[in-house]
Amino acid sequence: MNKSRVFKVASGLGVAAMLLATSLTSAATSSAAAKPSWCGPKKITMALTDGFGGNSWRLVTTASAQDEVKLCPSVSKLYYADGQGNVSKAIADVKGFVAKGVNAVVVFPDAGQAMLPTLRAAYKAGVVTVPYRVFPGGKDGVDYTAFIGTDFKQAGINWANWALKNLPKGGNVLFLSGPAGNSQGIDEAAGFWATMKSHPEFKKIGAQPFEVTNWDPALSQQVLTAAIAANPKIDLILSDFGPSLVGALSAAVKTGWKVPALAASDGNSLGCFWTDNKATQPDFKLYTVSTQNDHARLAIDYAVAKATGGTLPGKVYPSLAFEDSVSGKPNPVQCRKDLSPNIYLSAKLTGAQQVALGIK
């Protein structure tokens, strides 16, 4: 996700755009008996690349991947590169690491199918090539080793089931997602409306399958402001990057607007917004799914297993419920005001560990 530019990562170095070369020899101190099953015996070096890495969500996701690699002493070095939102640079990053001789590369292919020829070339060169989260087209075993996806349709199903339970009269549904045509938003919308097929009391409003926000807070505010003006009655908002809506919601509340039910992905800023407004916003029910920073861990596990001779894990990261302001299950709404608003409490990394990354 090319989400809000909360944290800017350092600039690149050299033709491989190597932002980080972390020696893992000293960090991987666990004994052979303690190694995870995906960590095989063969020694390797590997790389992790982002199409865009300059925000808090990406920073936590990258740190999660680095944390996972440390569990496997067979990985002697992990390199990292940030494509900085530039497709040409993202392509060059992958090519540079292949030329450097890494055994495996894990790629967040923000540019989608534009990255496919580069992934295919890396795979054909004998490098274990694992794109994840954003589908780049192509096929496993033909264009890359394996695509490690997530069940975005399930997120939409989770939102729908929650809405059916908590909005029995139905209502108007506004969905805000990222860039136009992004596969995450398309799949979430498909899961949601398939579940609502026999519930005509829930009605689509706004652009379909979603309003485009690019997961950018400023654009999200413009889109929500326009949607409120065009639709005096909004009963449910869906958002697959909940924190990007906080500024927009805050501005709308100042005009006297009442926040409707919201089903979204989690973030500390969103949880604290609900906490601050629950007393004066009686219709503001909040449900979140995990924002999935730890999806990167599964991609790392698969790439390392393939390259080192370990046991392969699954290829789909689950979409899991995180917070529910109504039932309190699996968790009540989370808010840590003692920490940065730009952290994600559903992540395996603790809030304190995330703040230690430099997130403000």
Backbone hydrogen bonds in HBPLUS format (Angstrom, degrees):
<---DONOR---> <-ACCEPTOR-->    atom                        ^
c    i                          cat <-CA-CA->   ^        H-A-AA   ^      H-
h    n   atom  resd res      DA  || num        DHA   H-A  angle D-A-AA Bond
n    s   type  num  typ     dist DA aas  dist angle  dist       angle   num
A0006-VAL N   A0004-SER O   2.80 MM   2  5.64 124.4  2.11 114.6  97.8     1
A0018-MET N   A0013-LEU O   2.90 MM   5  5.20 134.3  2.11 159.5 147.0     2
A0017-ALA N   A0014-GLY O   2.98 MM   3  5.25 159.5  2.03 110.4 116.2     3
A0019-LEU N   A0080-TYR O   2.69 MM  61  5.50 145.3  1.80 153.5 164.2     4
A0020-LEU N   A0080-TYR O   3.20 MM  60  4.88 146.7  2.32 134.4 133.8     5
A0080-TYR N   A0020-LEU O   2.74 MM  60  4.88 135.5  1.94 143.9 150.0     6
A0022-THR N   A0078-LEU O   2.91 MM  56  5.38 162.3  1.94 161.3 155.7     7
A0078-LEU N   A0022-THR O   3.17 MM  56  5.38 161.5  2.21 145.6 150.6     8
A0024-LEU N   A0076-SER O   3.16 MM  52  5.26 172.9  2.17 127.5 129.4     9
A0028-ALA N   A0024-LEU O   2.97 MM   4  5.98 152.9  2.05 154.2 157.9    10
A0029-THR N   A0027-ALA O   3.06 MM   2  5.74 124.9  2.37 108.3  92.7    11
A0034-ALA N   A0031-SER O   2.91 MM   3  5.26 137.8  2.09 106.2 118.3    12
A0035-LYS N   A0032-ALA O   3.24 MM   3  5.28 157.3  2.29 101.6 108.5    13
A0039-CYS N   A0036-PRO O   3.04 MM   3  5.57 163.5  2.07 117.4 122.7    14
A0311-THR N   A0037-SER O   2.84 MM 274  5.48 176.9  1.85 135.1 135.1    15
A0042-LYS N   A0308-THR O   3.12 MM 266  4.40 162.7  2.15 137.4 132.0    16
A0044-ILE N   A0074-SER O   2.89 MM  30  6.24 158.4  1.93 157.4 159.1    17
A0076-SER N   A0044-ILE O   2.90 MM  32  6.15 157.3  1.95 172.0 179.4    18
A0103-ASN N   A0045-THR O   2.90 MM  58  5.66 154.6  1.96 139.5 145.7    19
A0046-MET N   A0077-LYS O   3.01 MM  31  6.40 160.8  2.05 157.6 163.7    20
A0079-TYR N   A0046-MET O   2.94 MM  33  6.37 156.5  1.99 144.3 151.6    21
A0047-ALA N   A0104-ALA O   2.94 MM  57  6.42 146.1  2.05 142.6 153.3    22
A0106-VAL N   A0047-ALA O   2.88 MM  59  6.29 160.3  1.92 152.5 156.8    23
A0048-LEU N   A0079-TYR O   2.80 MM  31  6.13 147.2  1.90 146.2 155.8    24
A0081-ALA N   A0048-LEU O   3.10 MM  33  6.63 143.8  2.24 151.9 159.8    25
A0049-THR N   A0106-VAL O   2.92 MM  57  6.38 159.9  1.97 163.2 169.8    26
A0108-PHE N   A0049-THR O   2.94 MM  59  6.23 158.5  1.99 153.2 160.3    27
A0050-ASP N   A0081-ALA O   2.98 MM  31  6.38 157.2  2.03 159.4 166.8    28
A0083-GLY N   A0050-ASP O   2.70 MM  33  5.70 148.7  1.80 139.2 149.9    29
A0051-GLY N   A0108-PHE O   3.14 MM  57  6.09 125.0  2.46 153.4 161.9    30
A0085-GLY N   A0051-GLY O   2.84 MM  34  5.67 154.1  1.91 140.8 146.9    31
A0059-LEU N   A0055-ASN O   2.94 MM   4  6.16 154.9  2.00 151.3 159.6    32
A0060-VAL N   A0056-SER O   2.96 MM   4  6.15 164.9  1.98 154.5 156.6    33
A0061-THR N   A0057-TRP O   2.98 MM   4  6.13 155.1  2.04 142.9 150.7    34
A0062-THR N   A0058-ARG O   2.78 MM   4  5.94 162.7  1.81 153.2 157.1    35
A0063-ALA N   A0059-LEU O   2.96 MM   4  6.13 163.3  1.98 146.8 151.8    36
A0064-SER N   A0060-VAL O   2.87 MM   4  6.02 144.4  2.00 141.6 151.6    37
A0065-ALA N   A0061-THR O   3.07 MM   4  6.39 152.0  2.15 145.2 151.8    38
A0066-GLN N   A0062-THR O   2.96 MM   4  6.30 160.4  2.00 152.3 157.9    39
A0067-ASP N   A0063-ALA O   2.85 MM   4  6.00 151.4  1.93 143.1 151.3    40
A0068-GLU N   A0064-SER O   2.99 MM   4  6.22 148.4  2.09 142.4 150.6    41
A0069-VAL N   A0065-ALA O   3.01 MM   4  6.31 158.2  2.06 152.2 157.3    42
A0070-LYS N   A0066-GLN O   3.33 MM   4  6.57 146.8  2.45 142.1 149.3    43
A0071-LEU N   A0068-GLU O   3.00 MM   3  5.61 161.1  2.04 116.9 123.1    44
A0072-CYS N   A0069-VAL O   2.95 MM   3  5.69 168.4  1.97 124.3 128.2    45
A0075-VAL N   A0072-CYS O   3.19 MM   3  5.97 169.3  2.20 121.8 124.8    46
A0086-ASN N   A0083-GLY O   3.00 MM   3  5.63 167.0  2.01 123.7 127.9    47
A0090-ALA N   A0086-ASN O   2.95 MM   4  6.24 159.8  1.99 156.0 162.3    48
A0091-ILE N   A0087-VAL O   2.95 MM   4  6.20 157.5  2.00 154.1 159.4    49
A0092-ALA N   A0088-SER O   2.96 MM   4  6.17 159.3  2.00 143.6 149.8    50
A0093-ASP N   A0089-LYS O   2.79 MM   4  6.01 148.9  1.88 151.0 159.5    51
A0094-VAL N   A0090-ALA O   3.34 MM   4  6.62 162.4  2.37 145.5 147.6    52
A0095-LYS N   A0091-ILE O   3.07 MM   4  6.33 172.3  2.08 155.7 158.0    53
A0096-GLY N   A0092-ALA O   2.78 MM   4  5.85 153.1  1.85 146.7 154.3    54
A0097-PHE N   A0093-ASP O   3.11 MM   4  6.38 155.4  2.17 149.2 154.2    55
A0098-VAL N   A0094-VAL O   3.05 MM   4  6.32 154.1  2.12 152.0 159.5    56
A0099-ALA N   A0095-LYS O   2.95 MM   4  6.19 160.7  1.98 149.5 154.7    57
A0100-LYS N   A0096-GLY O   2.94 MM   4  6.12 136.4  2.13 136.1 148.6    58
A0102-VAL N   A0097-PHE O   3.34 MM   5  6.10 175.4  2.34 161.3 160.0    59
A0101-GLY N   A0098-VAL O   3.04 MM   3  5.26 144.2  2.18 101.2 111.8    60
A0128-VAL N   A0103-ASN O   2.99 MM  25  6.24 161.6  2.02 150.9 144.9    61
A0105-VAL N   A0128-VAL O   2.78 MM  23  6.23 155.3  1.85 170.1 176.2    62
A0130-VAL N   A0105-VAL O   2.93 MM  25  6.26 169.7  1.94 165.0 167.5    63
A0107-VAL N   A0130-VAL O   2.94 MM  23  6.12 157.8  1.99 131.4 137.4    64
A0132-TYR N   A0107-VAL O   2.93 MM  25  6.32 142.0  2.08 164.2 166.5    65
A0110-ASP N   A0108-PHE O   2.93 MM   2  5.88 131.1  2.18 111.8  96.9    66
A0112-GLY N   A0109-PRO O   2.83 MM   3  5.46 163.0  1.86 126.8 129.5    67
A0114-ALA N   A0111-ALA O   3.36 MM   3  5.58 158.5  2.41 129.7 125.2    68
A0115-MET N   A0112-GLY O   2.96 MM   3  5.84 163.5  1.98 125.7 130.6    69
A0116-LEU N   A0113-GLN O   3.11 MM   3  5.08 154.1  2.18 101.9 109.8    70
A0119-LEU N   A0115-MET O   3.01 MM   4  6.25 159.1  2.05 157.9 164.7    71
A0120-ARG N   A0116-LEU O   2.86 MM   4  6.03 164.7  1.89 159.1 163.4    72
A0121-ALA N   A0117-PRO O   2.96 MM   4  6.12 155.8  2.02 141.2 147.6    73
A0122-ALA N   A0118-THR O   3.02 MM   4  6.25 156.2  2.07 146.5 152.4    74
A0123-TYR N   A0119-LEU O   2.99 MM   4  6.22 162.3  2.02 152.1 156.8    75
A0124-LYS N   A0120-ARG O   2.86 MM   4  6.07 161.1  1.89 153.1 158.4    76
A0125-ALA N   A0121-ALA O   2.98 MM   4  6.11 130.9  2.23 135.6 148.2    77
A0125-ALA N   A0122-ALA O   3.14 MM   3  5.06 130.4  2.40  91.7 105.4    78
A0127-VAL N   A0122-ALA O   3.16 MM   5  5.63 158.8  2.21 157.3 151.6    79
A0126-GLY N   A0123-TYR O   3.00 MM   3  5.34 160.2  2.04 110.8 115.5    80
A0145-THR N   A0129-THR O   2.88 MM  16  5.16 135.9  2.08 134.8 148.4    81
A0148-ILE N   A0131-PRO O   3.03 MM  17  6.47 162.5  2.06 152.5 156.6    82
A0134-VAL N   A0132-TYR O   2.85 MM   2  5.78 141.0  2.01 108.1  95.7    83
A0133-ARG N   A0148-ILE O   3.11 MM  15  6.43 156.9  2.16 147.4 149.3    84
A0142-VAL N   A0139-LYS O   3.23 MM   3  5.46 159.0  2.28 125.5 125.8    85
A0143-ASP N   A0139-LYS O   2.97 MM   4  5.57 177.6  1.97 160.2 160.9    86
A0141-GLY N   A0144-TYR O   2.72 MM   3  5.67 140.5  1.88 161.0 174.1    87
A0149-GLY N   A0315-LYS O   3.08 MM 166  6.46 126.9  2.37 173.7 161.7    88
A0317-TYR N   A0149-GLY O   2.80 MM 168  6.22 164.2  1.82 146.0 148.9    89
A0152-PHE N   A0150-THR O   2.98 MM   2  5.80 127.2  2.26 109.5  94.1    90
A0151-ASP N   A0317-TYR O   3.31 MM 166  6.64 150.6  2.40 167.0 168.2    91
A0154-GLN N   A0151-ASP O   3.04 MM   3  5.40 128.9  2.32 102.9 115.5    92
A0155-ALA N   A0152-PHE O   3.05 MM   3  5.11 123.6  2.38  96.6 110.7    93
A0156-GLY N   A0152-PHE O   3.27 MM   4  6.72 156.2  2.33 149.9 154.7    94
A0157-ILE N   A0153-LYS O   2.92 MM   4  6.28 150.8  2.01 146.9 156.0    95
A0158-ASN N   A0154-GLN O   2.76 MM   4  5.99 158.1  1.80 151.5 157.2    96
A0159-TRP N   A0155-ALA O   2.96 MM   4  6.25 160.2  1.99 151.1 155.9    97
A0160-ALA N   A0156-GLY O   2.96 MM   4  6.16 158.2  2.01 144.2 150.5    98
A0161-ASN N   A0157-ILE O   2.89 MM   4  6.13 165.6  1.91 157.2 160.1    99
A0162-TRP N   A0158-ASN O   3.08 MM   4  6.24 155.5  2.14 146.7 153.3   100
A0163-ALA N   A0159-TRP O   2.90 MM   4  6.15 157.2  1.95 149.1 155.9   101
A0164-LEU N   A0160-ALA O   2.88 MM   4  6.14 158.7  1.93 155.3 160.5   102
A0165-LYS N   A0161-ASN O   3.24 MM   4  6.38 145.8  2.36 136.3 144.4   103
A0166-ASN N   A0162-TRP O   2.94 MM   4  6.13 150.9  2.03 149.9 158.4   104
A0167-LEU N   A0163-ALA O   2.72 MM   4  5.28 141.7  1.86 150.4 153.0   105
A0170-GLY N   A0167-LEU O   2.85 MM   3  5.36 163.6  1.87 122.7 127.9   106
A0171-GLY N   A0201-GLU O   2.84 MM  30  6.07 146.5  1.95 129.7 136.9   107
A0203-LYS N   A0171-GLY O   2.91 MM  32  6.09 161.8  1.95 144.4 149.6   108
A0235-ASP N   A0172-ASN O   3.00 MM  63  5.15 148.4  2.11 132.3 142.3   109
A0236-LEU N   A0172-ASN O   3.08 MM  64  6.32 142.1  2.23 166.0 161.6   110
A0173-VAL N   A0203-LYS O   2.76 MM  30  5.88 164.1  1.78 176.1 173.7   111
A0205-ILE N   A0173-VAL O   3.06 MM  32  5.81 145.7  2.18 159.5 149.4   112
A0174-LEU N   A0236-LEU O   2.92 MM  62  6.33 162.7  1.95 162.3 166.5   113
A0238-LEU N   A0174-LEU O   2.79 MM  64  6.16 159.3  1.83 156.3 161.4   114
A0211-GLU N   A0175-PHE O   2.80 MM  36  6.13 172.3  1.80 160.2 160.4   115
A0176-LEU N   A0238-LEU O   2.86 MM  62  6.10 168.1  1.88 153.6 155.5   116
A0177-SER N   A0211-GLU O   3.07 MM  34  6.19 167.5  2.09 163.9 165.8   117
A0213-THR N   A0177-SER O   3.10 MM  36  5.99 134.5  2.31 131.1 143.1   118
A0213-THR N   A0178-GLY O   3.31 MM  35  5.01 140.8  2.47 118.2 124.5   119
A0182-ASN N   A0179-PRO O   3.16 MM   3  5.64 158.2  2.21 137.8 134.7   120
A0186-ILE N   A0182-ASN O   3.20 MM   4  6.44 163.0  2.23 152.9 158.2   121
A0187-ASP N   A0183-SER O   2.98 MM   4  6.02 163.9  2.01 145.4 149.5   122
A0188-GLU N   A0184-GLN O   2.92 MM   4  6.15 161.6  1.96 154.8 160.6   123
A0189-ALA N   A0185-GLY O   2.94 MM   4  6.05 164.5  1.97 148.4 152.6   124
A0190-ALA N   A0186-ILE O   3.00 MM   4  6.18 153.8  2.07 143.0 150.7   125
A0191-GLY N   A0187-ASP O   2.93 MM   4  6.18 159.9  1.97 151.3 155.7   126
A0192-PHE N   A0188-GLU O   2.93 MM   4  6.15 160.1  1.97 151.4 157.0   127
A0193-TRP N   A0189-ALA O   2.95 MM   4  6.07 177.7  1.95 157.3 157.6   128
A0194-ALA N   A0190-ALA O   3.00 MM   4  5.89 146.3  2.11 141.8 150.6   129
A0195-THR N   A0191-GLY O   3.31 MM   4  6.33 152.4  2.39 136.4 142.7   130
A0196-MET N   A0192-PHE O   3.13 MM   4  6.42 138.0  2.31 137.6 149.8   131
A0197-LYS N   A0194-ALA O   3.32 MM   3  5.14 163.0  2.36 101.9 104.2   132
A0199-HIS N   A0196-MET O   2.86 MM   3  4.95 158.5  1.91 120.5 119.6   133
A0202-PHE N   A0199-HIS O   3.10 MM   3  6.11 174.1  2.10 128.3 130.1   134
A0216-ASP N   A0213-THR O   3.02 MM   3  5.86 163.3  2.04 124.4 127.6   135
A0220-SER N   A0216-ASP O   2.80 MM   4  5.92 155.5  1.86 156.7 165.2   136
A0221-GLN N   A0217-PRO O   3.00 MM   4  6.21 147.6  2.11 143.7 150.8   137
A0222-GLN N   A0218-ALA O   3.20 MM   4  6.57 156.4  2.26 144.2 150.0   138
A0223-VAL N   A0219-LEU O   2.89 MM   4  6.14 164.1  1.91 156.0 160.1   139
A0224-LEU N   A0220-SER O   2.89 MM   4  6.03 166.1  1.91 149.7 153.7   140
A0225-THR N   A0221-GLN O   2.95 MM   4  5.97 160.9  1.99 146.6 152.4   141
A0226-ALA N   A0222-GLN O   3.05 MM   4  6.23 160.7  2.08 147.1 152.1   142
A0227-ALA N   A0223-VAL O   2.90 MM   4  6.10 153.5  1.97 146.9 155.0   143
A0228-ILE N   A0224-LEU O   2.89 MM   4  6.09 156.0  1.95 152.0 157.3   144
A0229-ALA N   A0225-THR O   3.12 MM   4  6.35 156.0  2.18 144.0 150.4   145
A0230-ALA N   A0226-ALA O   2.97 MM   4  6.18 148.2  2.07 144.3 153.0   146
A0231-ASN N   A0227-ALA O   2.84 MM   4  5.82 133.4  2.06 141.8 153.8   147
A0237-ILE N   A0261-ALA O   2.96 MM  24  6.38 156.2  2.01 149.9 156.5   148
A0263-ALA N   A0237-ILE O   2.94 MM  26  6.33 163.1  1.97 164.8 170.4   149
A0239-SER N   A0263-ALA O   3.02 MM  24  6.50 146.6  2.13 148.6 155.5   150
A0244-SER N   A0241-PHE O   3.01 MM   3  5.83 144.0  2.14 125.2 133.8   151
A0245-LEU N   A0242-GLY O   2.96 MM   3  5.56 161.4  1.99 121.2 127.4   152
A0246-VAL N   A0243-PRO O   3.24 MM   3  5.48 160.1  2.28 108.8 114.4   153
A0249-LEU N   A0245-LEU O   2.82 MM   4  6.01 162.6  1.85 165.0 170.5   154
A0250-SER N   A0246-VAL O   2.90 MM   4  6.05 160.4  1.94 150.8 156.4   155
A0251-ALA N   A0247-GLY O   3.03 MM   4  6.22 159.8  2.07 147.1 152.0   156
A0252-ALA N   A0248-ALA O   3.03 MM   4  6.23 156.1  2.09 145.1 151.8   157
A0253-VAL N   A0249-LEU O   2.91 MM   4  6.11 157.0  1.96 152.1 157.9   158
A0254-LYS N   A0250-SER O   3.27 MM   4  6.50 147.5  2.38 142.1 149.6   159
A0255-THR N   A0252-ALA O   3.02 MM   3  5.36 146.5  2.14 105.4 115.4   160
A0257-TRP N   A0252-ALA O   3.31 MM   5  5.62 149.5  2.41 151.2 142.6   161
A0256-GLY N   A0253-VAL O   2.95 MM   3  5.20 161.8  1.99 111.8 117.1   162
A0262-LEU N   A0285-LYS O   2.85 MM  23  6.19 160.1  1.89 165.0 171.0   163
A0287-TYR N   A0262-LEU O   3.00 MM  25  6.41 155.4  2.06 159.8 164.9   164
A0264-ALA N   A0287-TYR O   2.94 MM  23  6.42 157.4  1.99 156.1 162.5   165
A0289-VAL N   A0264-ALA O   2.91 MM  25  6.45 144.6  2.04 145.4 155.3   166
A0266-ASP N   A0289-VAL O   3.02 MM  23  6.11 141.7  2.17 164.2 167.0   167
A0270-LEU N   A0267-GLY O   3.06 MM   3  5.31 121.3  2.42 102.8 117.0   168
A0271-GLY N   A0267-GLY O   3.03 MM   4  6.35 165.5  2.05 161.0 164.8   169
A0268-ASN N   A0343-ILE O   2.94 MM  75  5.62 174.8  1.95 160.5 158.9   170
A0272-CYS N   A0268-ASN O   2.96 MM   4  6.13 158.1  2.01 151.0 156.8   171
A0269-SER N   A0341-PRO O   2.94 MM  72  4.39 121.0  2.30 152.1 135.1   172
A0273-PHE N   A0269-SER O   2.97 MM   4  6.10 142.3  2.11 136.5 146.9   173
A0274-TRP N   A0270-LEU O   3.03 MM   4  6.34 160.3  2.07 153.6 157.4   174
A0275-THR N   A0271-GLY O   3.06 MM   4  6.29 159.7  2.10 143.0 148.9   175
A0276-ASP N   A0272-CYS O   2.91 MM   4  6.05 154.5  1.97 145.4 151.5   176
A0277-ASN N   A0273-PHE O   3.09 MM   4  6.20 134.2  2.31 141.6 153.0   177
A0277-ASN N   A0274-TRP O   3.14 MM   3  5.20 133.6  2.37  97.6 110.2   178
A0278-LYS N   A0274-TRP O   2.85 MM   4  5.56 128.0  2.12 157.0 163.9   179
A0280-THR N   A0277-ASN O   3.16 MM   3  5.61 130.6  2.41 110.3 122.1   180
A0281-GLN N   A0277-ASN O   2.96 MM   4  5.85 121.5  2.32 153.0 169.7   181
A0284-PHE N   A0281-GLN O   3.04 MM   3  5.44 164.3  2.06 119.4 123.9   182
A0285-LYS N   A0283-ASP O   2.98 MM   2  5.94 121.4  2.34 112.4  96.1   183
A0325-SER N   A0286-LEU O   2.84 MM  39  5.29 168.0  1.85 164.3 167.1   184
A0288-THR N   A0323-GLU O   2.99 MM  35  5.07 162.1  2.03 133.1 136.3   185
A0322-PHE N   A0288-THR O   2.80 MM  34  5.51 165.4  1.82 147.3 142.2   186
A0323-GLU N   A0288-THR O   3.28 MM  35  5.07 154.8  2.35 120.0 127.1   187
A0290-SER N   A0320-LEU O   2.93 MM  30  5.88 160.0  1.97 169.0 175.3   188
A0295-HIS N   A0292-GLN O   3.16 MM   3  5.39 166.3  2.18 109.9 112.0   189
A0297-ARG N   A0294-ASP O   3.02 MM   3  5.18 136.1  2.22  99.4 111.0   190
A0299-ALA N   A0295-HIS O   3.34 MM   4  6.75 158.7  2.39 149.7 155.4   191
A0300-ILE N   A0296-ALA O   2.95 MM   4  6.20 157.6  2.00 149.7 155.7   192
A0301-ASP N   A0297-ARG O   2.84 MM   4  6.08 163.4  1.86 151.6 156.4   193
A0302-TYR N   A0298-LEU O   2.97 MM   4  6.20 160.2  2.01 150.5 154.6   194
A0303-ALA N   A0299-ALA O   3.06 MM   4  6.24 170.3  2.07 150.7 153.4   195
A0304-VAL N   A0300-ILE O   2.88 MM   4  5.98 171.0  1.88 161.7 164.4   196
A0305-ALA N   A0301-ASP O   2.92 MM   4  5.96 159.9  1.96 144.4 150.8   197
A0306-LYS N   A0302-TYR O   2.97 MM   4  6.17 164.5  2.00 152.7 156.5   198
A0307-ALA N   A0303-ALA O   2.99 MM   4  6.13 158.1  2.04 147.3 153.6   199
A0308-THR N   A0304-VAL O   2.79 MM   4  5.74 152.6  1.86 154.1 160.3   200
A0309-GLY N   A0305-ALA O   2.97 MM   4  5.48 131.9  2.20 139.3 146.4   201
A0310-GLY N   A0305-ALA O   2.88 MM   5  4.12 137.6  2.06 122.1 129.0   202
A0324-ASP N   A0331-ASN O   2.99 MM   7  6.35 142.9  2.13 163.3 174.2   203
A0328-GLY N   A0324-ASP O   2.85 MM   4  5.00 138.0  2.03 129.8 142.2   204
A0339-LEU N   A0336-ARG O   3.11 MM   3  5.58 164.1  2.13 112.9 117.4   205
A0347-ALA N   A0344-TYR O   3.11 MM   3  5.78 164.6  2.13 118.0 122.9   206
A0354-GLN N   A0350-THR O   2.96 MM   4  6.30 152.5  2.04 151.2 159.0   207
A0355-VAL N   A0351-GLY O   2.98 MM   4  6.28 160.0  2.02 151.8 156.8   208
A0356-ALA N   A0352-ALA O   3.00 MM   4  6.18 148.3  2.11 143.2 152.0   209
A0357-LEU N   A0354-GLN O   3.01 MM   3  5.32 152.6  2.09 105.6 114.3   210
A0358-GLY N   A0355-VAL O   2.97 MM   3  5.59 165.1  1.99 119.0 123.8   211
